[in-house]
């Protein structure tokens, strides 16, 4: 087995590294990767990003959003969460066989005291019936990678807010996440691990996976990445994981209904969005304004469906001519 511990705490960089190693390196044994990152949300390949996230909360709290190539549901990461990834040749692995992929992790957790940790359902790991890990899988040519999360000490309050979409009606063909009871692993570990942080947790797992007492014993199994390869990883970061078209524009077509009552009247907005671009928008309601609101509807066609793009349009318009008594910020909060 080979291993690589990613130095970056940016999920976009880490996913780019994972992809580069899978696509461009050949290993005669399985490769295991470990990484952890600043607050971020990662949506599954087939999901509607807008539907899965609370965009306002994410903007207010500087949470990174990206999309992965594997399927499954949206997950929240922070510095209390450890990610792992196994890269194997398809002759040694079966797509969808999550239990086999993650069994070494489960065995290691048992040794650390989490004796009730188990693989459950399609792609989850549970402890005492509560979810602490979700996994996803992706196949490319002759290789498969299976990656997952290990919630050691994640801020669970943020999880519920960042992934808690406001109560607006969104009809989408995207695959929806299933919300489950979640927990952190730390309370289930032996007493000696109660003060453990993520780096030490990672190193303990590595020692268990390789069956060694000291990581210096496995230095010859560590993967090295050259400066030239780092540049290629940067290219993947720029063109994929930090690219609005991939993160938002790749969402399935969807419709949104946004309705709110203001002191000056009610606005009921209906938007059709495809590839992250507004195809059509219609405003209904009992609001007042001396001008025809159809003029705004026309100007919104063809722009990205995000707060920044809407703000650019609204900054050029005297909104009081259409929505008397309703501010630009209130309208942005409603729509985005």
N, C-alpha and C positions, 0 to 999 in steps of 0.2 A: 504494500500500500504506500502511496505517496500522499503528502499533505502540503497545503499552503495556507498560511495565516495572513489574511489581507490587512495591510496597514491602514487602509482608508476607512473612514467612518461615514462615507457618503454612499447610500444604497445604490445610486446610479452608477458610480464607479465600480462598486463591487459586482453588480450584475454584469457590467461590461467586461470585467475581468473573468468572471465565471464563463461568459459566452466565448471570450477569446480562447481560453484554455480548452474548452470543449471543441470548438471549431478547428483549432490550429495546432493543438498538441496531441501527440500519440503517447499513450502510456501502456506498459505491459502489465500493469497492476491497477486496481482502482485508485482514484484520486479523491481525497476528502478535503473540503475547503471549510474554513471557519471565518466568520466576519460579524461585526456588529456596527450599528450606525446611529447617527443622530435621528431625532424624531422624523418618521416618514411613513407614508402609506404606499403599499404596493398592490395594485389591482391585477386580477388575473387577465390573461390574454383575451378572453371572450366576454369581458365585462364592460358595462357602461360606466365609465369613470364618474360622470356627473351623478349617477344614481347611487354610487357606493359611498360617496364622501360628503362631509359637511364643509363645503368650500369656504364659507365665511369663517368658520372656526379654524380651518387650516391656514387661511390667509392671515388671520389675526395672530396665530401662534407660530408662524414660519415653519410649517411642517412641509417637508418635501413630498411630492406625489410623483410616482412613476408607474409604469406598466411592465410586467415581466412577460417572457415568452411562453411560460407554462400556464396551464389552466388553473382552475380552482377559484377561491374567493379572495376578497380584499383582506389585507392584514395590516396591523399597525406595528411598527418597530420603534424602539428607542434604545438608549444605551444600557437598559436593563434586559435586553433581549439578545440572545445569541443565535445566529443563523448558521446552518450547516448545509453542505451540499456534497453529494456523492456523484462522481462521474465514472461510468462504467461502460464497457463495450457491450453491445446488445447480445452478444453470444453468452454473456455472463449474467444477463438480467432480462426480466420480462416487464414490458411497459404496463404500469398499473399495479405492479406488485409492491405496494408501499411497505407492507409488513416486513418483507425481506430486506428492503433498503434500510429501514430505520431500526431494525432489530439490534445492531451493535450499539446504537445510542440508548435504547431501552435497557440493554444489559448493563451498560455503564451507569445509568441512573439507579438501577437496582443496587449496585455496589455502593452508591453514594447515599443510600437510605430510602429512596423513593420506590419502595418495594411494590406499590400498587400501580406503578406506571405501566401502561399497556397501549398497544395499537388498537384503535377502535374505529368501526365504520369504514368509510372509504379511504380517508387519508389523515386521520387525526390521531394524536396521542393524548391519553387521559391519565389523570391521577385522582384516585377516589371519585371517579365519575365526572371529573371536571377537565375541560380542555386546557392544555398548556402548550400544545403544538399543532400546527397544521402543515401539511406537506403538499408539494405539487411536483409535477414531472414533465419533462420535455425531451423529445427525441430528435436527433439530427444525424442523418446518415447512419453510421454504425455505432453511435454512442447515445446513451441516455444519461440525463442528470436528474436527480431527485433532490430537491432542496426543501428545507423546512425551518421552522422557528422553534426556539426553546425559551419560553417566558420565565426567566429566572426571577427578575424583580422589576417588572414593567409597571408603569403608572397606569393602573386600570381605569382611573377616572378619565384619562385622556382617550383611552380606547373607545369608551362609550360615547364620547362627544365627537371625536374625529370621524367615526364611522356611523354616526347617528344622523341620517339625512333628515332635514326638516320635513314636516308633514305636508308635502306638496304632492300632487298626483303626477307620477312619472310612469308612462307606459313605454316599455323598452323590450327589445329582443335580447338584451344582454343577459348573461348568466348572473343570477343574484347570489350574494353571499348568504349563508345560513348563520344566524347569530346563535351562539351556544353559550352556556355557562363557562366562563374562563377563570383560570387561577394562575398564580405564580408558583413556580416549583420550590422556591427557597423554603417555605414552611414544611415541606415534606422531606427535606434532606436531613441527614444526621446532624447532630449538634455541632460537630467540628466544621460544618459547612455553612453555618448560619450567618457568618460574617463574610462569606465568600463574595468576590465581585466577578464580573463577567470574564475578564482576562484569566483569572485563576480557575474559574469554572471551565473555560475552554481548555486550559492546559491539563486540568484533571481528566477531562473527557479524552483528550489526545493520549494521555498516558494509558488510560484504560483501553482505548482502541488498539494501541500498539503493544499493550502489555509490558510496559517498561516503568521504571521508577523515576527516571530522569530523562527529560526531553533531549539532552545532549546525546543520548543513545540513538536517536533517530534522525540526527542532522543530515545524514546522507540520503534520507527520504524526502527532504524538503525541496519543493519546487522553487527554482529561481526564475525571475522575469527580467529580461534585458531592457535597456533603455529604448531600443527599437520597438520591442513588444509593448512597452508602456505607451508609446506614441500610437500604436495601433489600437490599444485599449481606449486611449483618449478619443480616437476617431469614432469608436463604437458608442462611447459616452455621448459625444456631440450629436451624432446622427440618429441615435435610437433613444437611449434612456433619459436624455435631457432635451428631447425634441417634442415640442407641443403636439405635432402631428401624430406621433406615436402614442403619447400619453393620453391625449384627449381626442384627437382626430380619428383615432382607430376605433373609437366607440361605435357600437351599432347605432343605426338610425333610431331616434326616439322622439317622443313628444312630451312636452312639459306643460303643466297647468300651474300657474302661480296666482294665488288670489289673496288679497289682504284688504281689510277695511281701514281707511285713514279717516281723520276728522273731516277731511274735505270730500270724502266719497270712497267708493270701493273700486279697485282695479282688479280685473280678472284677465290675466295674460295667457295666451296659448301659443306655444312655440313648437315648430317642427325643426329638428336638428339632424343633420347628416354629416358624418365625417367631422364632427365638431363645429360645423358651420351652420348658422341660422338660415334655413331655407324659406321660412315663412313665419310671421308673427302677427297675431291679431289681439287688439286690446278691447275688452268689453268692460262695462261697469257704469256706475252712475256719477262718475267724476265730471268736473266742469272744465271748460277751456274754450277760448274763442276760435281756435284753429282746428282743422281737421286732423285727428290723430292718425289718419292713414298716412300722413306725410312722414311721421316717425317710423311707422311700420315699414315703409319703403326703404328708409335709410338703414334699417337694421338688417335687411336681407343681405346675405353674403358675407357677414362678418363672423369672426370667431365667437363662439358662445362662452365667453369668460368675462369677468368683471372689468379687466383692463380695457378690452375692446369696446364694451358697452360704455364705459366711462369716456373713452375718446370721442364717441359719437355724441353722447349727451352733453359734453363740454362745449360743443358747437351749437347747441340748441337752447333756445329760451323755453324751458320745459313748462313754465307757467302759462304758456300759450295753449298747452294741451292738457296739463294736469294741474289745475289751479290749486295752490295750497299744499302741494306735495313736492318735497325737495328731491334733488338729484340723488343724494345719498339714500333716501328712503326708497326711491325707485330702483337703485342699484341693489340694495338689500333684498328687495322683493324678487328681482329677476335673476340675480346671481348669487 
